[in-house]
Amino acid sequence: MTVVTRTIHARTGLLGNPSDGYYGKTISCLINNFAAQVTLSSAEEITLLPGRNLFRSNFSSLADLNNSLDCYSRIEDKEGLCLLQAACKLFYDECSKREIHIQEKNFTLDFNTTIPLQVGMAGSSAIVIATLRSLMDWYDVEAEFRQEELPQLALDVELKELGITAGQQDRVIQTYGGLFYMDFREELMKSRGYGDYQPLPPSLLPPLYLAYSNNPSNSGKIHKSVRELWLNGDPVVRDSMLTFANFAELGKQALVDGDHAYFAHLMGDAFLLRRKIFGDVVLGVDNLRLTEIANSHGITGATCGSGGAIVGVKGSEAQNTALKKDLLAAGYAYVDIEIGPKYTWKTRE
């Protein structure tokens, strides 16, 4: 039996987000602590698992799956089968558009994830990218695509197929892995469809912690009103996105200089600006409480993404121990971040 497995790790935004959706700049890294895994195995027909009887999950071929629209009437299952089906559909469409021949090789597609849901660690994009890369492996066509194209393909799965608002940052770091500085300036994005992505040695990072809610709210609606203001040219929102981007640029230099204290300071400033622009209702009780607990121990906390999680630079051993104790007592989770691996890409020989 032929089996293909792809693992894509969670990510945390460190500085610059959410300016990635506004032609800005960000710094982001993979988190080795959590990951999504997609497995394809030989089968007579295409089956998407786990089949929770929400909609049709068995298909005679990839073309048959592509022609089924059953998924889109049940998009509340965004963390499951809808992501799988939408990724399969986009893959098939892209192969057809590029005249890439794919053999009739049906499969059972199953996934598992340890990424906490809806806390801003890019759990859905991890599933999507793992699915796309598994399909590329299964049909041996990865070399027909360019690595820099994958973030946009993954974004299209969620944005165009499922209507989930998102940005490029998650998909870029989950395409390349490790630690990256990303420049999404408008002229690059509009002229070639991708930005300037610069890998940074993970050794430049200070020790980081992650804290998150076990019962977060949906992150899919976070950016809507701010995006509308930005599109309408609101000067405060426009200036704020430039400031977020500048935080990433300054943070990159701080890492190169080994100035971890300034890097932590920038993360704190970014949280305050995010709170000002998005407001407490959007940030949510959990993000505010998590940051409050961290700050009470003299440790900076900043939003990990658009959900109920924060990331920050660790303090002294005593500070870290006290912070973990208080977070757990308040019902939150705490982990010491391990930076995830870099990902490779097949090219034509």
C-alpha positions as CSV (number, residue, x, y, z in Angstrom):
1,M,0.0,0.0,0.0
2,T,1.3,3.5,-0.9
3,V,1.2,6.0,1.9
4,V,2.1,9.7,1.9
5,T,2.2,11.8,5.0
6,R,2.8,15.5,5.5
7,T,3.3,17.4,8.8
8,I,2.9,21.1,9.0
9,H,3.6,22.9,12.3
10,A,1.7,25.7,14.1
11,R,3.1,29.2,14.0
12,T,3.2,32.3,16.1
13,G,3.4,35.8,14.8
14,L,6.1,37.8,16.7
15,L,5.9,41.3,15.3
16,G,4.2,43.1,12.5
17,N,0.9,41.2,12.3
18,P,-1.8,41.9,11.2
19,S,0.0,44.2,8.6
20,D,0.6,41.1,6.4
21,G,-2.9,41.6,5.1
22,Y,-2.2,45.3,4.4
23,Y,1.1,45.2,2.4
24,G,3.1,45.4,5.6
25,K,5.9,43.4,7.2
26,T,6.0,40.7,9.8
27,I,8.3,38.3,11.7
28,S,7.0,34.8,12.4
29,C,8.2,31.4,13.4
30,L,7.0,27.8,13.4
31,I,6.2,26.2,16.7
32,N,7.5,22.7,17.0
33,N,5.2,22.0,20.0
34,F,2.0,21.6,17.8
35,A,1.4,20.3,14.3
36,A,-1.2,19.1,11.8
37,Q,-0.6,15.8,9.9
38,V,-2.3,14.7,6.7
39,T,-2.0,11.1,5.5
40,L,-3.0,9.7,2.1
41,S,-3.2,5.9,1.5
42,S,-4.2,3.8,-1.5
43,A,-8.0,3.2,-1.9
44,E,-10.5,2.3,-4.6
45,E,-12.3,5.6,-4.2
46,I,-11.5,9.0,-2.7
47,T,-12.6,9.2,1.0
48,L,-12.1,12.1,3.3
49,L,-11.8,11.3,7.0
50,P,-13.0,11.6,9.7
51,G,-16.3,11.2,8.0
52,R,-18.7,12.8,10.6
53,N,-21.7,12.4,8.3
54,L,-21.9,16.1,7.9
55,F,-21.8,15.8,4.1
56,R,-20.6,13.6,1.3
57,S,-17.1,12.4,1.9
58,N,-16.7,9.6,-0.7
59,F,-15.9,10.2,-4.4
60,S,-15.2,8.1,-7.4
61,S,-12.3,10.3,-8.4
62,L,-10.6,13.7,-7.9
63,A,-12.8,15.1,-10.7
64,D,-15.9,13.8,-9.0
65,L,-14.8,15.5,-5.7
66,N,-14.2,18.7,-7.6
67,N,-17.7,18.7,-9.0
68,S,-19.3,18.3,-5.6
69,L,-20.4,21.4,-3.8
70,D,-21.8,19.6,-0.7
71,C,-19.1,21.0,1.5
72,Y,-20.0,24.6,1.1
73,S,-23.4,24.4,2.7
74,R,-21.8,23.2,6.0
75,I,-18.8,25.6,6.4
76,E,-19.2,25.7,10.1
77,D,-16.9,22.6,9.9
78,K,-14.0,24.8,8.9
79,E,-11.5,22.9,11.0
80,G,-12.3,19.6,9.4
81,L,-13.7,18.1,6.2
82,C,-14.5,21.4,4.5
83,L,-10.8,22.4,4.6
84,L,-9.8,19.0,3.1
85,Q,-12.4,19.2,0.3
86,A,-11.7,22.8,-0.5
87,A,-7.9,22.0,-0.7
88,C,-8.5,19.0,-3.0
89,K,-10.8,21.1,-5.2
90,L,-8.3,23.9,-5.5
91,F,-5.5,21.4,-6.2
92,Y,-7.5,19.8,-9.0
93,D,-8.4,23.2,-10.5
94,E,-4.8,24.4,-10.5
95,C,-3.6,21.2,-12.1
96,S,-6.2,21.6,-14.8
97,K,-5.4,25.2,-15.3
98,R,-1.7,24.5,-15.7
99,E,-2.3,21.4,-17.9
100,I,-0.6,19.2,-15.3
101,H,-1.5,15.5,-15.9
102,I,-2.5,13.6,-12.8
103,Q,-2.9,9.9,-12.8
104,E,-6.0,8.2,-11.5
105,K,-4.7,7.3,-8.1
106,N,-7.5,7.4,-5.6
107,F,-6.9,7.6,-1.9
108,T,-8.2,7.8,1.7
109,L,-7.2,11.2,3.2
110,D,-7.1,11.4,6.9
111,F,-5.9,14.2,9.2
112,N,-4.9,14.7,12.8
113,T,-4.0,17.9,14.6
114,T,-2.5,18.8,17.9
115,I,-2.8,22.6,17.2
116,P,-5.2,24.2,19.7
117,L,-8.2,25.4,17.7
118,Q,-9.2,29.1,17.2
119,V,-6.4,30.6,19.2
120,G,-4.4,32.2,16.4
121,M,-1.8,29.5,15.8
122,A,-2.8,28.9,12.2
123,G,-4.4,25.5,12.8
124,S,-6.6,25.7,9.7
125,S,-3.8,26.8,7.3
126,A,-1.6,24.0,8.6
127,I,-4.3,21.5,7.6
128,V,-4.7,23.1,4.2
129,I,-1.0,23.2,3.4
130,A,-0.4,19.7,4.7
131,T,-3.3,18.6,2.3
132,L,-1.9,20.5,-0.7
133,R,1.6,19.2,-0.2
134,S,0.3,15.6,0.4
135,L,-1.6,15.8,-2.9
136,M,1.5,17.2,-4.7
137,D,3.5,14.2,-3.3
138,W,0.8,11.7,-4.1
139,Y,0.6,12.7,-7.7
140,D,4.4,13.5,-7.9
141,V,3.8,17.1,-9.2
142,E,5.4,19.3,-6.5
143,A,8.2,20.2,-9.0
144,E,5.5,21.6,-11.3
145,F,4.7,24.3,-8.7
146,R,7.0,26.9,-7.2
147,Q,7.5,27.1,-3.4
148,E,6.7,30.8,-3.4
149,E,3.3,30.1,-5.0
150,L,2.1,27.9,-2.2
151,P,1.1,30.6,0.4
152,Q,-1.3,32.2,-2.1
153,L,-2.7,28.8,-3.1
154,A,-3.3,28.0,0.5
155,L,-4.9,31.4,1.1
156,D,-7.2,30.9,-1.9
157,V,-8.5,27.7,-0.4
158,E,-9.8,29.5,2.7
159,L,-10.5,32.9,1.2
160,K,-12.0,32.1,-2.2
161,E,-13.4,28.6,-1.5
162,L,-14.7,29.0,2.1
163,G,-14.8,32.8,2.6
164,I,-12.5,32.8,5.6
165,T,-10.7,36.1,6.1
166,A,-7.0,35.6,6.4
167,G,-3.5,37.0,5.5
168,Q,-0.3,35.7,4.0
169,Q,1.9,35.5,7.1
170,D,0.6,32.1,8.3
171,R,0.9,30.5,4.9
172,V,4.4,31.8,4.2
173,I,5.9,30.5,7.4
174,Q,4.1,27.2,7.1
175,T,5.5,26.9,3.5
176,Y,9.1,27.7,4.4
177,G,9.4,26.8,8.1
178,G,11.8,28.1,10.7
179,L,12.0,31.8,11.4
180,F,11.3,34.4,8.7
181,Y,11.1,38.2,8.2
182,M,8.5,38.9,5.5
183,D,8.0,42.1,3.4
184,F,4.6,42.2,1.7
185,R,5.0,45.6,0.1
186,E,2.4,46.4,-2.5
187,E,4.5,46.6,-5.6
188,L,5.8,43.0,-5.1
189,M,2.5,41.5,-4.2
190,K,0.7,43.0,-7.1
191,S,3.5,42.5,-9.7
192,R,4.4,38.9,-8.9
193,G,2.0,37.6,-6.2
194,Y,4.5,37.2,-3.4
195,G,6.7,39.3,-1.2
196,D,10.3,39.3,-0.1
197,Y,10.8,36.5,2.4
198,Q,14.1,36.4,4.4
199,P,15.0,33.5,6.6
200,L,16.6,34.4,9.9
201,P,18.7,32.0,12.2
202,P,16.4,30.8,15.0
203,S,19.3,31.2,17.3
204,L,18.8,34.9,17.1
205,L,15.5,34.6,19.1
206,P,15.3,35.0,22.9
207,P,13.6,32.2,24.8
208,L,9.8,32.5,24.1
209,Y,6.7,31.3,25.9
210,L,3.2,30.7,24.7
211,A,0.0,30.9,26.7
212,Y,-3.5,30.2,25.4
213,S,-7.1,29.7,26.2
214,N,-8.7,26.3,26.2
215,N,-12.1,27.7,25.2
216,P,-11.4,30.4,22.6
217,S,-13.8,32.2,20.2
218,N,-13.8,32.0,16.4
219,S,-11.0,34.1,14.9
220,G,-12.5,34.3,11.4
221,K,-14.3,37.7,11.9
222,I,-11.5,39.5,13.6
223,H,-10.3,41.7,10.7
224,K,-13.6,42.6,9.0
225,S,-14.3,46.2,10.3
226,V,-10.7,47.2,10.3
227,R,-10.2,46.0,6.7
228,E,-13.2,48.1,5.7
229,L,-11.7,51.2,7.3
230,W,-8.4,50.5,5.7
231,L,-10.0,50.1,2.2
232,N,-11.8,53.4,2.8
233,G,-8.5,55.1,3.5
234,D,-9.1,55.8,7.2
235,P,-5.9,57.6,8.2
236,V,-5.6,56.1,11.7
237,V,-5.9,52.6,10.5
238,R,-3.5,53.3,7.5
239,D,-0.9,54.8,9.9
240,S,-1.3,52.0,12.3
241,M,-0.6,49.3,9.7
242,L,2.6,51.2,8.8
243,T,3.5,51.3,12.4
244,F,2.9,47.5,12.8
245,A,5.2,47.0,9.8
246,N,7.8,49.2,11.3
247,F,7.8,47.1,14.5
248,A,8.8,44.1,12.4
249,E,11.6,46.0,10.7
250,L,12.9,47.3,14.1
251,G,12.5,43.9,15.6
252,K,14.6,42.3,12.9
253,Q,17.4,44.7,13.6
254,A,17.0,44.1,17.3
255,L,17.4,40.3,16.8
256,V,20.5,40.9,14.6
257,D,21.9,43.1,17.3
258,G,21.1,40.7,20.1
259,D,18.9,43.3,21.8
260,H,16.3,41.0,23.3
261,A,15.0,43.6,25.7
262,Y,14.1,46.0,22.9
263,F,12.6,43.1,21.0
264,A,10.3,42.4,24.0
265,H,9.5,46.1,24.3
266,L,8.4,46.2,20.6
267,M,6.1,43.3,21.3
268,G,4.5,45.2,24.2
269,D,4.1,48.3,22.0
270,A,2.5,46.2,19.3
271,F,-0.1,44.8,21.7
272,L,-1.0,48.3,22.9
273,L,-1.5,49.5,19.3
274,R,-3.5,46.4,18.4
275,R,-5.8,47.0,21.4
276,K,-6.2,50.7,20.4
277,I,-7.1,49.9,16.8
278,F,-9.2,46.7,17.2
279,G,-10.7,47.4,20.6
280,D,-11.2,45.2,23.7
281,V,-14.3,43.5,22.3
282,V,-12.3,42.2,19.3
283,L,-9.2,41.3,21.3
284,G,-11.4,39.4,23.7
285,V,-11.4,38.7,27.4
286,D,-8.8,36.0,27.1
287,N,-6.2,38.0,25.3
288,L,-6.6,40.9,27.7
289,R,-6.5,38.6,30.8
290,L,-3.5,36.6,29.5
291,T,-1.5,39.8,28.9
292,E,-2.5,41.2,32.2
293,I,-1.2,38.1,34.0
294,A,2.0,38.2,32.1
295,N,2.5,42.0,32.7
296,S,1.9,41.4,36.4
297,H,5.1,39.4,36.5
298,G,7.1,41.9,34.5
299,I,6.9,39.9,31.3
300,T,5.6,41.1,28.0
301,G,2.7,39.4,26.3
302,A,1.5,40.1,22.7
303,T,-1.2,38.4,20.6
304,C,0.0,35.3,18.9
305,G,-2.4,35.9,16.0
306,S,-6.1,36.5,15.9
307,G,-7.3,34.4,18.7
308,G,-7.0,33.6,22.4
309,A,-3.2,33.2,22.7
310,I,-0.2,35.4,23.6
311,V,3.5,35.0,23.0
312,G,6.3,36.8,24.8
313,V,9.9,36.8,25.8
314,K,10.6,34.8,28.9
315,G,11.9,36.4,32.0
316,S,14.0,35.1,34.8
317,E,13.5,31.5,36.1
318,A,11.5,32.8,39.1
319,Q,9.4,35.0,36.8
320,N,8.7,32.2,34.4
321,T,7.7,29.8,37.2
322,A,5.4,32.3,38.8
323,L,3.8,33.2,35.5
324,K,3.2,29.6,34.6
325,K,1.6,28.9,38.0
326,D,-0.8,31.9,37.7
327,L,-1.8,31.1,34.2
328,L,-2.6,27.5,35.0
329,A,-4.5,28.6,38.1
330,A,-6.6,30.9,35.9
331,G,-7.4,28.0,33.6
332,Y,-5.0,28.8,30.8
333,A,-2.3,26.7,29.1
334,Y,1.4,27.5,29.1
335,V,4.3,26.1,27.0
336,D,7.9,27.0,26.4
337,I,8.2,27.5,22.6
338,E,10.4,25.2,20.6
339,I,11.1,26.6,17.1
340,G,9.9,24.4,14.3
341,P,12.0,23.0,11.3
342,K,12.6,24.4,7.9
343,Y,10.7,22.7,5.0
344,T,12.2,21.5,1.8
345,W,10.7,21.7,-1.7
346,K,11.1,19.4,-4.8
347,T,12.4,21.0,-8.0
348,R,12.8,19.8,-11.5
349,E,16.1,17.9,-12.0
